[in-house]
Amino acid sequence: MVITIDGPAGAGKSTVGRELAKSLGFTYLDTGAMYRAVALAALKSSVSIDDANGLDTLCPGLVIKFSGSRILLNGKDITEDIRTPLMDRLSSAVSAVPVVRTHLTRLQREMARGIDLVAEGRDMGTVVFPHAEFKFFLTASPEERARRRKGDIERKGIDMPFEEILAAIRARDAADSNRPVAPLRPAEDAVLVDSSELNISQVIELMTRHVKNRMRASTISP
């Protein structure tokens, strides 16, 4: 069984996806981290994000794996390396490159074979897993997402003005929603969850209740 959680940057998809998977006993797949891994590999290999041929050559040689909540690139833990403002910008750009999306979509589908999975990202319910049993679109106002992101950044000892973070989030929203390949949008059958005034526990409770109620109603078993 596959549960998808799509939504814009800073909506809390990673935290919610991880905790929802834990509560249901599913495997969690952080696809955003996979695009960040490719962006980091491109940066370290001096491959321009605009170089589709270079990225097409780079991607097949990348071994991306998860170990619990950590992500490994070619055997190296890069979890902290990919959570920076620079990687926010680069991952958004690299995610719009068709050859990268093709490579990672294939890898994500391979990871889902034979297991129960919670997959979060931007196009999980619309492109990667269009036949997923449950689909959610998690969002929040740009201002609320900027406040959350500022808190995350400050906990890492980085100081950024709120307005700069808000501008970056709005730019990311525009780029993700208007890209020609797999644009950010809710799947037609997705449940919309606005977390602007909800905490993480409330969002997880809402999603868990929805999944379990539908399982009982339709006798779907995980």
MARBA-3410 file (N, C-alpha, C, O; in Angstrom, 1 decimal):
222
0.8,-1.2,0.0,0.0,0.0,0.0,0.9,1.2,0.0,1.9,1.3,0.7 ~ 0.4,2.3,-0.7,1.2,3.5,-0.8,0.3,4.7,-0.4,-0.8,4.8,-0.8 ~ 0.8,5.5,0.5,0.2,6.7,0.9,1.1,7.9,0.5,2.3,7.9,0.8 ~ 0.5,8.8,-0.3,1.4,10.0,-0.7,1.0,11.2,0.0,-0.2,11.5,0.3 ~ 2.0,12.1,0.2,1.8,13.4,0.8,2.6,14.4,0.0,3.8,14.4,0.0
1.9,15.2,-0.8,2.5,16.2,-1.6,2.2,17.6,-1.0,1.4,17.7,-0.1 ~ 2.9,18.6,-1.4,2.7,19.9,-0.9,3.9,20.8,-1.1,5.0,20.3,-1.5 ~ 3.8,22.1,-0.8,4.8,23.1,-1.1,5.9,23.0,0.0,5.8,22.3,1.0 ~ 7.0,23.7,-0.3,8.2,23.7,0.6,7.8,24.3,2.0,7.0,25.3,2.1 ~ 8.2,23.7,3.1,8.0,24.2,4.4,6.6,23.8,5.0,6.3,24.4,6.1
5.9,23.0,4.3,4.5,22.6,4.9,4.6,21.6,6.0,3.6,21.3,6.6 ~ 5.8,21.0,6.2,5.9,20.0,7.2,5.8,18.6,6.7,5.6,17.6,7.5 ~ 5.9,18.4,5.4,5.7,17.0,4.8,6.7,16.0,5.4,6.3,14.9,5.7 ~ 7.9,16.4,5.6,8.9,15.4,6.0,8.6,14.9,7.4,8.6,13.7,7.7 ~ 8.3,15.8,8.4,8.0,15.4,9.7,6.7,14.6,9.8,6.6,13.6,10.5
5.7,15.1,9.1,4.4,14.4,9.1,4.5,13.1,8.4,4.0,12.1,9.0 ~ 5.2,13.0,7.3,5.4,11.7,6.6,6.1,10.7,7.5,5.7,9.5,7.5 ~ 7.1,11.1,8.1,7.9,10.2,9.0,7.1,9.7,10.1,7.1,8.5,10.4 ~ 6.3,10.6,10.8,5.5,10.2,12.0,4.3,9.4,11.6,3.9,8.5,12.3 ~ 3.7,9.7,10.4,2.6,8.9,9.9,3.0,7.5,9.6,2.3,6.5,10.0
4.2,7.4,9.0,4.7,6.0,8.6,4.9,5.2,9.9,4.6,4.1,10.0 ~ 5.5,5.9,10.9,5.8,5.2,12.2,4.5,4.8,12.8,4.4,3.7,13.4 ~ 3.5,5.6,12.8,2.2,5.3,13.5,1.5,4.1,12.8,0.8,3.4,13.5 ~ 1.7,4.0,11.5,1.0,2.9,10.8,1.9,1.7,10.5,1.4,0.6,10.1 ~ 3.2,1.8,10.9,4.1,0.7,10.7,4.6,0.6,9.2,4.9,-0.5,8.7
4.6,1.7,8.5,5.0,1.8,7.1,6.4,2.2,7.0,7.0,2.7,7.9 ~ 7.0,2.1,5.8,8.3,2.6,5.5,8.1,4.1,5.0,7.1,4.4,4.3 ~ 9.0,5.0,5.4,8.9,6.4,5.0,9.9,6.7,3.9,11.1,6.3,4.0 ~ 9.4,7.4,2.8,10.3,7.7,1.7,10.3,9.3,1.5,9.3,9.8,1.2 ~ 11.4,9.9,1.8,11.6,11.3,1.7,12.2,11.6,0.3,13.4,11.6,0.1
11.3,11.8,-0.6,11.8,12.0,-2.0,12.4,13.4,-2.2,13.3,13.6,-3.1 ~ 12.0,14.4,-1.4,12.7,15.7,-1.5,14.2,15.6,-1.2,15.0,16.2,-1.8 ~ 14.5,14.7,-0.2,15.9,14.5,0.1,16.7,13.9,-1.0,17.9,14.1,-1.2 ~ 16.0,13.1,-1.8,16.6,12.5,-3.0,17.0,13.5,-4.0,18.1,13.4,-4.6 ~ 16.2,14.5,-4.2,16.5,15.6,-5.2,17.6,16.4,-4.6,18.5,16.9,-5.4
17.6,16.6,-3.3,18.7,17.4,-2.7,20.0,16.6,-2.8,21.1,17.2,-3.0 ~ 20.0,15.3,-2.8,21.2,14.5,-2.9,21.7,14.7,-4.3,23.0,14.8,-4.5 ~ 20.9,14.7,-5.3,21.3,14.9,-6.7,21.9,16.3,-6.8,23.0,16.4,-7.5 ~ 21.3,17.3,-6.3,21.8,18.6,-6.3,23.2,18.7,-5.7,24.1,19.4,-6.2 ~ 23.3,18.1,-4.5,24.6,18.1,-3.8,25.7,17.4,-4.7,26.8,17.9,-4.8
25.3,16.2,-5.3,26.3,15.5,-6.1,26.7,16.4,-7.3,27.9,16.4,-7.7 ~ 25.7,17.1,-7.9,26.0,17.9,-9.1,27.0,19.1,-8.6,28.0,19.4,-9.4 ~ 26.7,19.6,-7.5,27.6,20.7,-7.0,29.0,20.2,-6.8,30.0,20.9,-7.2 ~ 29.1,19.1,-6.1,30.5,18.6,-5.8,31.2,18.1,-7.1,32.4,18.0,-7.1 ~ 30.4,17.7,-8.1,31.0,17.2,-9.3,31.2,18.3,-10.4,31.6,18.1,-11.5
30.8,19.6,-10.0,30.9,20.7,-10.9,30.1,20.5,-12.1,30.4,21.0,-13.2 ~ 28.9,19.9,-12.0,28.0,19.7,-13.0,26.9,20.8,-12.9,26.2,20.9,-11.8 ~ 26.7,21.7,-13.9,25.8,22.7,-13.8,24.3,22.2,-13.8,24.0,21.2,-14.5 ~ 23.4,22.8,-13.0,22.0,22.4,-13.0,21.4,22.6,-14.4,20.4,22.0,-14.7 ~ 22.0,23.5,-15.2,21.5,23.7,-16.5,22.0,22.7,-17.6,21.6,22.7,-18.7
22.9,21.8,-17.1,23.5,20.9,-18.1,22.8,19.5,-18.0,23.2,18.6,-17.2 ~ 21.8,19.4,-18.8,20.9,18.2,-18.8,21.8,17.0,-19.2,21.6,15.9,-18.6 ~ 22.7,17.1,-20.1,23.5,16.0,-20.5,24.4,15.5,-19.4,24.6,14.3,-19.1 ~ 25.0,16.5,-18.7,25.9,16.2,-17.6,25.1,15.5,-16.5,25.6,14.6,-15.9 ~ 23.9,16.0,-16.2,23.1,15.4,-15.1,22.6,14.0,-15.5,22.5,13.1,-14.7
22.4,13.8,-16.8,22.0,12.5,-17.3,23.1,11.5,-17.1,22.9,10.3,-16.9 ~ 24.3,12.0,-17.3,25.5,11.1,-17.1,25.8,10.9,-15.6,26.2,9.8,-15.2 ~ 25.5,11.9,-14.8,25.8,11.8,-13.4,24.8,10.9,-12.6,25.3,10.1,-11.8 ~ 23.5,11.0,-12.9,22.5,10.3,-12.1,22.7,8.7,-12.0,22.6,8.2,-10.9 ~ 23.0,8.0,-13.1,23.1,6.6,-13.0,24.2,6.1,-12.1,24.1,5.0,-11.6
25.2,6.9,-11.8,26.3,6.5,-11.0,26.0,6.8,-9.5,26.9,6.5,-8.6 ~ 24.9,7.4,-9.2,24.6,7.8,-7.8,23.8,6.7,-7.1,22.8,6.2,-7.6 ~ 24.3,6.3,-5.9,23.7,5.3,-5.1,23.0,6.1,-3.9,23.7,6.5,-3.0 ~ 21.7,6.2,-3.9,21.0,6.9,-2.9,20.2,5.9,-2.1,19.4,5.2,-2.6 ~ 20.5,5.9,-0.8,19.8,5.0,0.1,19.4,5.7,1.4,20.0,6.8,1.8
18.5,5.1,2.1,18.0,5.7,3.4,18.4,4.7,4.5,18.3,3.4,4.3 ~ 18.9,5.2,5.6,19.2,4.4,6.8,18.4,5.0,8.0,19.0,6.0,8.6 ~ 17.3,4.5,8.3,16.4,5.2,9.3,16.1,6.6,8.8,15.5,6.7,7.7 ~ 16.4,7.6,9.6,16.1,9.0,9.2,17.2,9.6,8.4,17.2,10.8,8.1 ~ 18.3,8.9,8.2,19.5,9.4,7.5,19.4,9.1,6.0,18.9,8.0,5.6
20.0,10.0,5.2,20.2,9.7,3.8,21.6,9.5,3.4,22.5,10.4,3.8 ~ 21.9,8.5,2.6,23.3,8.2,2.2,23.5,8.4,0.7,22.6,8.0,-0.1 ~ 24.5,9.1,0.3,24.9,9.2,-1.1,26.2,8.6,-1.3,27.2,9.0,-0.8 ~ 26.2,7.5,-2.1,27.4,6.7,-2.4,28.1,6.3,-1.1,29.3,6.3,-0.9 ~ 27.2,5.9,-0.1,27.7,5.4,1.2,28.0,6.4,2.2,28.4,6.1,3.3
27.9,7.7,1.9,28.3,8.8,2.8,27.0,9.5,3.3,26.1,9.7,2.6 ~ 26.9,9.7,4.7,25.8,10.3,5.3,25.8,11.8,4.9,26.7,12.6,5.3 ~ 24.8,12.3,4.2,24.7,13.7,3.7,23.5,14.4,4.4,23.1,15.5,3.9 ~ 22.9,13.8,5.4,21.7,14.3,6.0,21.8,15.8,6.3,20.9,16.6,6.0 ~ 22.8,16.2,6.9,23.0,17.6,7.3,23.4,18.5,6.2,23.0,19.7,6.1
24.2,17.9,5.3,24.7,18.7,4.1,23.7,19.2,3.2,23.8,20.3,2.6 ~ 22.5,18.5,3.1,21.5,18.9,2.2,20.4,19.8,2.7,19.5,20.2,2.0 ~ 20.5,20.2,4.0,19.5,21.0,4.7,20.1,22.4,4.9,20.2,22.8,6.0 ~ 20.4,23.1,3.8,20.9,24.5,3.9,20.1,25.3,2.9,19.5,24.8,1.9 ~ 20.1,26.6,3.0,19.4,27.5,2.0,19.9,27.3,0.6,19.1,27.4,-0.3
21.2,27.1,0.5,21.8,26.8,-0.9,21.2,25.6,-1.5,20.8,25.6,-2.7 ~ 21.0,24.5,-0.7,20.5,23.3,-1.2,19.0,23.4,-1.5,18.4,22.7,-2.4 ~ 18.3,24.3,-0.8,16.9,24.6,-1.1,16.8,25.1,-2.5,15.9,24.6,-3.3 ~ 17.6,26.0,-2.9,17.6,26.6,-4.2,18.0,25.6,-5.3,17.3,25.5,-6.3 ~ 19.1,24.9,-5.0,19.6,24.0,-6.0,18.7,22.8,-6.3,18.5,22.4,-7.4
18.1,22.3,-5.2,17.2,21.2,-5.3,15.9,21.5,-6.1,15.4,20.7,-6.9 ~ 15.4,22.8,-5.9,14.3,23.2,-6.7,14.6,23.3,-8.2,13.8,22.8,-9.0 ~ 15.8,23.7,-8.5,16.2,23.8,-9.9,16.4,22.4,-10.5,16.0,22.2,-11.6 ~ 17.1,21.6,-9.8,17.4,20.2,-10.3,16.1,19.4,-10.5,16.1,18.5,-11.3 ~ 15.1,19.6,-9.6,13.9,18.9,-9.7,13.1,19.2,-10.9,12.2,18.5,-11.3
13.4,20.3,-11.6,12.7,20.7,-12.8,13.4,20.1,-14.1,12.8,20.3,-15.2 ~ 14.5,19.4,-13.9,15.2,18.8,-15.1,14.6,17.4,-15.4,14.6,16.5,-14.6 ~ 14.0,17.3,-16.6,13.3,16.0,-16.9,14.2,14.7,-16.7,13.7,13.7,-16.2 ~ 15.5,14.8,-17.1,16.3,13.5,-16.9,16.4,13.1,-15.5,16.5,12.0,-15.2 ~ 16.5,14.1,-14.6,16.6,13.8,-13.2,15.3,13.2,-12.6,15.3,12.3,-11.9
14.2,13.8,-13.0,12.9,13.3,-12.6,12.7,11.9,-13.1,12.2,11.0,-12.4 ~ 13.1,11.6,-14.3,12.9,10.3,-14.9,13.7,9.3,-14.1,13.2,8.2,-13.7 ~ 15.0,9.6,-13.8,15.8,8.7,-13.0,15.3,8.5,-11.6,15.2,7.3,-11.2 ~ 14.9,9.5,-10.9,14.4,9.4,-9.5,13.0,8.8,-9.4,12.7,8.0,-8.5 ~ 12.2,9.0,-10.4,10.9,8.4,-10.4,11.0,6.9,-10.5,10.3,6.1,-9.8
11.9,6.4,-11.4,12.2,5.0,-11.5,12.7,4.4,-10.2,12.3,3.3,-9.8 ~ 13.6,5.1,-9.6,14.2,4.7,-8.4,13.2,4.6,-7.2,13.1,3.7,-6.5 ~ 12.3,5.6,-7.2,11.3,5.7,-6.1,10.3,4.5,-6.3,9.9,3.9,-5.3 ~ 9.9,4.2,-7.5,9.0,3.1,-7.7,9.6,1.8,-7.4,9.0,0.9,-6.9 ~ 10.9,1.6,-7.6,11.6,0.4,-7.3,11.7,0.3,-5.7,11.5,-0.8,-5.2
11.9,1.4,-5.0,11.9,1.3,-3.6,10.6,0.9,-3.0,10.5,0.4,-1.9 ~ 9.5,1.2,-3.7,8.1,0.9,-3.2,7.7,-0.5,-3.4,6.6,-0.9,-2.9 ~ 8.4,-1.3,-4.2,7.9,-2.6,-4.5,7.8,-3.5,-3.3,8.8,-3.7,-2.6 ~ 6.7,-4.1,-3.1,6.5,-5.1,-2.1,6.4,-4.6,-0.7,6.5,-5.4,0.3 ~ 6.3,-3.3,-0.4,6.3,-2.8,0.9,5.1,-1.8,1.1,4.6,-1.3,0.1
4.8,-1.5,2.3,3.8,-0.4,2.6,4.6,0.8,2.8,5.6,0.9,3.6 ~ 4.2,1.9,2.1,5.1,3.1,2.0,4.3,4.4,2.2,3.2,4.5,1.7 ~ 4.9,5.3,2.9,4.4,6.7,2.9,5.5,7.5,2.2,6.6,7.6,2.6 ~ 5.1,8.1,1.0,6.0,8.8,0.2,5.6,10.3,0.1,4.4,10.6,-0.2 ~ 6.5,11.2,0.4,6.2,12.6,0.4,7.1,13.3,-0.6,8.2,13.0,-0.8
6.5,14.4,-1.2,7.2,15.1,-2.2,6.4,16.2,-2.8,5.6,16.8,-2.2 ~ 6.6,16.4,-4.1,5.8,17.4,-4.9,4.9,16.7,-5.9,3.8,17.3,-6.3 ~ 5.2,15.5,-6.4,4.4,14.9,-7.4,4.1,13.4,-7.2,4.0,12.6,-8.1 ~ 4.1,13.0,-5.9,3.9,11.6,-5.5,2.6,11.1,-6.0,2.5,10.0,-6.6 ~ 1.5,11.9,-5.7,0.2,11.4,-6.0,-0.2,11.7,-7.4,-1.2,11.1,-7.9
0.5,12.6,-8.1,0.1,13.0,-9.5,0.9,12.2,-10.5,0.4,11.9,-11.6 ~ 2.2,11.9,-10.2,3.0,11.3,-11.3,3.7,10.0,-10.8,3.5,9.0,-11.5 ~ 4.3,10.0,-9.7,5.1,8.8,-9.3,4.2,7.7,-8.9,4.4,6.5,-9.3 ~ 3.2,7.9,-8.0,2.3,6.9,-7.6,0.8,7.3,-7.8,0.1,7.5,-6.9 ~ 0.4,7.4,-9.1,-0.9,7.9,-9.4,-2.0,7.0,-8.9,-3.2,7.4,-8.8
-1.7,5.7,-8.6,-2.7,4.8,-8.2,-2.6,4.5,-6.7,-3.1,3.5,-6.2 ~ -2.0,5.4,-5.9,-1.8,5.2,-4.5,-3.2,5.1,-3.8,-4.1,5.8,-4.2 ~ -3.3,4.3,-2.8,-4.6,4.1,-2.1,-5.0,5.3,-1.4,-6.2,5.6,-1.3 ~ -4.1,6.1,-0.9,-4.4,7.3,-0.1,-3.5,8.5,-0.5,-2.3,8.3,-0.7 ~ -4.1,9.6,-0.7,-3.3,10.8,-1.2,-3.7,12.0,-0.3,-4.9,12.3,-0.1
-2.7,12.7,0.1,-2.9,13.9,0.9,-2.1,15.1,0.2,-1.1,14.8,-0.4 ~ -2.6,16.3,0.3,-1.9,17.5,-0.1,-1.8,18.4,1.1,-2.8,19.0,1.5 ~ -0.6,18.5,1.6,-0.4,19.2,2.9,0.2,20.6,2.5,1.2,20.7,1.9 ~ -0.5,21.6,3.0,-0.1,23.0,2.8,-0.2,23.8,4.0,-0.7,23.4,5.0 ~ 0.2,25.1,3.9,0.1,26.1,4.9,0.4,27.4,4.3,0.9,27.5,3.2
0.0,28.5,4.9,0.2,29.8,4.3,1.7,30.1,4.2,2.5,29.5,4.9 ~ 2.1,30.9,3.2,3.6,31.2,3.0,4.2,31.8,4.3,5.3,31.5,4.6 ~ 3.4,32.6,5.0,4.0,33.2,6.2,4.2,32.2,7.3,5.2,32.3,7.9 ~ 3.3,31.3,7.4,3.5,30.2,8.4,4.6,29.3,8.1,5.4,28.9,9.0 ~ 4.8,29.0,6.8,5.9,28.1,6.4,7.2,28.9,6.6,8.2,28.2,6.9
7.2,30.2,6.3,8.4,31.0,6.5,8.8,31.0,8.0,10.0,30.9,8.4 ~ 7.8,31.1,8.9,8.1,31.1,10.3,8.7,29.8,10.8,9.7,29.7,11.5 ~ 8.2,28.7,10.2,8.7,27.4,10.6,10.1,27.2,10.0,11.0,26.7,10.7 ~ 10.3,27.6,8.8,11.7,27.5,8.2,12.7,28.3,9.0,13.8,27.9,9.1 ~ 12.3,29.5,9.4,13.2,30.4,10.1,13.6,29.7,11.4,14.8,29.7,11.8
12.7,29.0,12.1,13.0,28.3,13.3,14.0,27.2,13.1,14.9,26.9,13.8 ~ 13.7,26.4,12.0,14.6,25.3,11.6,16.1,25.8,11.3,17.0,25.2,11.8 ~ 16.2,26.9,10.6,17.5,27.5,10.2,18.2,28.0,11.5,19.4,27.8,11.6 ~ 17.4,28.7,12.4,18.1,29.2,13.6,18.6,28.1,14.5,19.6,28.3,15.2 ~ 17.9,27.0,14.5,18.4,25.9,15.3,19.7,25.3,14.9,20.4,24.7,15.6
20.0,25.6,13.6,21.3,25.2,13.0,22.4,26.3,13.2,23.5,26.2,12.7 ~ 22.0,27.4,13.9,23.0,28.5,14.1,23.1,29.4,12.9,24.1,30.2,12.8 ~ 22.1,29.4,12.0,22.1,30.3,10.8,21.1,31.4,11.0,20.0,31.1,11.4 ~ 21.5,32.6,10.8,20.6,33.8,10.9,20.2,34.3,9.6,21.1,34.7,8.8 ~ 18.9,34.3,9.3,18.4,34.8,8.0,17.2,35.7,8.3,16.4,35.3,9.2
17.1,36.8,7.7,15.9,37.7,7.9,14.6,36.9,7.5,14.6,36.2,6.5 ~ 13.5,37.2,8.2,12.2,36.5,7.9,11.8,36.9,6.5,11.3,36.0,5.8 ~ 11.9,38.1,6.1,11.5,38.5,4.8,12.2,37.8,3.6,11.7,37.5,2.6 ~ 13.5,37.5,3.9,14.3,36.8,2.9,13.8,35.4,2.8,13.7,34.8,1.7 ~ 13.5,34.8,3.9,13.0,33.4,3.9,11.6,33.3,3.2,11.4,32.4,2.4
10.8,34.3,3.5,9.4,34.4,2.9,9.5,34.5,1.4,8.8,33.9,0.7 ~ 10.4,35.4,0.9,10.6,35.6,-0.5,11.1,34.4,-1.2,10.6,34.1,-2.3 ~ 12.0,33.6,-0.5,12.5,32.4,-1.1,11.4,31.3,-1.2,11.4,30.6,-2.2 ~ 10.5,31.3,-0.2,9.4,30.3,-0.2,8.4,30.6,-1.3,8.0,29.7,-2.1 ~ 8.1,31.9,-1.5,7.2,32.3,-2.6,7.8,32.0,-3.9,7.1,31.6,-4.9
9.1,32.3,-4.1,9.8,32.0,-5.3,9.8,30.5,-5.6,9.6,30.0,-6.7 ~ 10.0,29.7,-4.6,10.0,28.2,-4.7,8.6,27.7,-5.1,8.5,26.9,-6.0 ~ 7.6,28.3,-4.5,6.2,27.9,-4.8,5.9,28.2,-6.3,5.4,27.4,-7.0 ~ 6.4,29.4,-6.8,6.1,29.7,-8.2,6.9,28.8,-9.1,6.3,28.4,-10.1 ~ 8.1,28.5,-8.8,8.9,27.7,-9.6,8.4,26.3,-9.7,8.3,25.7,-10.7
8.0,25.7,-8.5,7.4,24.4,-8.5,6.1,24.2,-9.1,5.8,23.2,-9.8 ~ 5.3,25.3,-9.0,3.9,25.2,-9.6,3.9,25.5,-11.1,3.0,25.0,-11.8 ~ 4.9,26.1,-11.6,4.9,26.5,-13.0,5.9,25.8,-13.9,6.0,26.0,-15.1 ~ 6.6,24.8,-13.3,7.6,24.1,-14.1,6.8,23.2,-15.1,5.7,22.7,-14.8 ~ 7.4,23.0,-16.3,6.7,22.2,-17.3,6.6,20.7,-17.0,5.7,20.1,-17.5
7.5,20.2,-16.2,7.5,18.8,-15.9,7.0,18.6,-14.4,7.6,19.1,-13.5 ~ 6.0,17.8,-14.3,5.5,17.4,-13.0,5.3,18.6,-12.0,5.9,18.7,-11.0 ~ 4.5,19.6,-12.4,4.3,20.8,-11.6,3.6,20.4,-10.3,2.9,19.4,-10.2 ~ 3.9,21.2,-9.3,3.2,21.0,-8.0,1.7,21.4,-8.1,1.4,22.5,-8.4 ~ 0.9,20.4,-7.7,-0.5,20.6,-7.7,-1.2,19.4,-7.0,-0.6,18.3,-7.0
-2.3,19.6,-6.4,-3.0,18.5,-5.7,-3.5,17.5,-6.7,-4.0,17.8,-7.8 ~ -3.4,16.2,-6.4,-4.0,15.2,-7.2,-5.6,15.4,-7.1,-6.0,15.8,-6.1 ~ -6.3,15.0,-8.1,-7.7,15.2,-8.1,-8.4,14.5,-6.9,-9.4,15.0,-6.4 ~ -7.8,13.4,-6.5,-8.4,12.6,-5.5,-7.7,12.7,-4.1,-7.8,11.9,-3.2 ~ -6.9,13.8,-4.0,-6.1,14.0,-2.8,-7.0,14.7,-1.7,-7.9,15.5,-2.1
-6.7,14.4,-0.5,-7.4,15.1,0.7,-6.5,16.3,1.0,-5.3,16.2,1.3 ~ -7.1,17.5,0.9,-6.4,18.8,1.2,-6.3,19.0,2.7,-7.3,19.0,3.4 ~ -5.1,19.2,3.2,-4.9,19.5,4.7,-4.1,20.8,4.8,-3.0,20.8,4.4 ~ -4.8,21.8,5.4,-4.1,23.1,5.6,-3.7,23.1,7.1,-4.5,23.0,8.0 ~ -2.3,23.1,7.3,-1.8,23.0,8.6,-1.4,24.4,9.2,-0.7,24.5,10.2
-1.9,25.4,8.6,-1.6,26.8,9.1,-1.9,27.0,10.6,-1.1,27.6,11.3 ~ -3.0,26.4,11.0,-3.4,26.5,12.4,-3.4,25.2,13.1,-4.1,25.1,14.2 ~ -2.7,24.2,12.6,-2.6,22.9,13.2,-1.2,22.6,13.6,-0.2,23.0,12.9 ~ -0.9,21.9,14.7,0.4,21.5,15.0,0.6,20.1,14.4,-0.3,19.5,13.8 ~ 1.9,19.6,14.5,2.2,18.4,13.8,1.4,17.2,14.3,0.9,16.4,13.5
1.2,17.1,15.6,0.4,16.0,16.2,-1.1,16.0,15.7,-1.6,15.0,15.4 ~ -1.6,17.2,15.5,-3.0,17.3,15.0,-3.1,16.9,13.5,-4.0,16.2,13.1 ~ -2.1,17.2,12.7,-2.0,16.8,11.3,-1.9,15.3,11.2,-2.6,14.7,10.5 ~ -1.0,14.7,12.0,-0.8,13.3,12.0,-2.1,12.5,12.4,-2.5,11.5,11.8 ~ -2.7,13.1,13.5,-3.9,12.4,14.0,-5.0,12.5,12.9,-5.7,11.5,12.7
-5.1,13.6,12.2,-6.1,13.8,11.1,-5.9,12.8,10.0,-6.8,12.1,9.6 ~ -4.7,12.7,9.6,-4.3,11.7,8.5,-4.5,10.3,8.9,-5.0,9.5,8.2 ~ -4.0,10.0,10.1,-4.1,8.6,10.6,-5.6,8.2,10.7,-6.0,7.1,10.3 ~ -6.4,9.1,11.2,-7.9,8.8,11.4,-8.5,8.5,10.0,-9.3,7.6,9.8 ~ -8.1,9.4,9.0,-8.7,9.2,7.7,-8.3,7.9,7.1,-9.2,7.2,6.5
-7.0,7.5,7.2,-6.6,6.3,6.6,-7.3,5.1,7.3,-7.8,4.2,6.6 ~ -7.3,5.1,8.6,-7.9,3.9,9.3,-9.4,3.8,9.1,-9.9,2.7,9.0 ~ -10.1,5.0,9.0,-11.5,4.9,8.8,-11.8,4.4,7.4,-12.7,3.5,7.3 ~ -11.0,4.8,6.4,-11.3,4.2,5.1,-10.9,2.8,5.0,-11.5,2.0,4.3 ~ -9.9,2.4,5.7,-9.5,0.9,5.7,-10.6,0.1,6.3,-11.0,-0.9,5.7
-11.2,0.6,7.4,-12.3,-0.2,8.0,-13.5,-0.2,7.1,-14.2,-1.2,6.9 ~ -13.8,0.9,6.4,-15.0,1.0,5.5,-14.8,0.2,4.3,-15.8,-0.4,3.8 ~ -13.6,0.0,3.8,-13.4,-0.7,2.5,-12.7,-2.0,2.7,-12.4,-2.7,1.7 ~ -12.4,-2.4,4.0,-11.7,-3.6,4.3,-10.3,-3.7,3.6,-9.8,-4.7,3.4 ~ -9.7,-2.5,3.4,-8.3,-2.4,2.9,-7.4,-2.7,4.1,-7.6,-2.2,5.2
-6.5,-3.6,4.0,-5.5,-3.9,5.1,-4.2,-3.5,4.6,-3.8,-3.8,3.5 ~ -3.4,-2.9,5.6,-2.0,-2.5,5.2,-1.1,-3.7,5.0,0.1,-3.5,4.7
END
